[in-house]
């Protein structure tokens, strides 16, 4: 039984001792990609943009996880349309290479922290 426990711990150890939080999905896309996706969706509102929907789905999960982890709402009183516009504006700023950087900035701005 102990050898199986050691084997399981060995297999799971990369997940347990990760040095920085792992990020998956659309959070890793570039801000330029998000902004282009957003602008295309604005120009063709009757055509459903699957990339923009994927960003929204990723953001819904990310924000929900943050709300649960922190015990508070991190984006209060903001609808997706407002969030998506603000993120597009954040992505104009070249300080944010990845979409997650713009998301973090928006959360900080919305919560009043620096």
RAGIJO-V83008 format. One record per run of one state. SS is the DSSP state (alpha for helix, beta for strand, coil for the rest). FROM is the first residue (numbers start at 1). TO is the last residue. Records with the same first field share a line. If there is no record, write none. Layout:
SS->FROM-TO, FROM-TO
This chain:
coil->1-1, 17-24, 29-29, 44-49, 71-79, 93-97, 112-114
alpha->2-16, 25-28, 31-43, 50-70, 80-92, 99-111
beta->30-30, 98-98
